[in-house]
Amino acid sequence: MKRRKFIADTAKVGVGLAILPTLLQAKELNENSKIDFIQQPLPYSYNALEPYIDAATMEIHYTKHAAGYTKNLNDALKEEYKKADAITIENILENISQYSTKMRNNAGGHYNHELFWQILTPTSSKKPSGALAKAIETSFGSFENFKTQFNDTALKRFGSGWAWLIVSNDGLKITSTPNQDNPLMNIAETKGFPLLGLDVWEHAYYLKYQNKRAEYINNWWNIINWNVVEKRFDNR
Ligand code: MN
């Protein structure tokens, strides 16, 4: 994927945007530069995804957990801006091996959560259509097979992490990452552009589901914004 197109696509769905110009060269920065990534507003209310995700979980997840990643990403960047060729979240992730653990955890946490809010909706079509639907059938046999494999991957992620549908160099793949890593990182075992990501940290479901991660995963399919996922695929 060409970098310029990648950044444009990411911007279109409102993921991972810095408020300063999209490409800011590191040499123009100093430790006093205002480098702030921001959380996009949640595109629905905290209770909009009930009964599948409860309002209390959404509010704490967005205003505490996710906000914390964004704040700590900005803190890390003030210390490590000299390592960046350009300050975009994608550039940082693609070169994450050059950065600290603090940057890895929080740049990942920021990107992953900004994506997660965008790919959810209270008015889900429940399944994809168009080119993405065809690609899923080609890659996994059927949408049902895809869901089964994705559920299995999400369930088997030991501890905290994410399950992903990505576009890799060999087409669509299901993969999983620990902690706040993601498939854009140069350290990821399986690399690609994330279309869909599922947060399986306990903070994403424990208030409602306690230990029943499988039930949370099954219910999550009711609130996927396939329009957004399809656009990510079409514009990848
Ligand atoms: Mn989370």
Residues whose N, C-alpha, C, O or C-beta is under 5 A from the ligand:
A	BS01	MN	D199 W201 A204
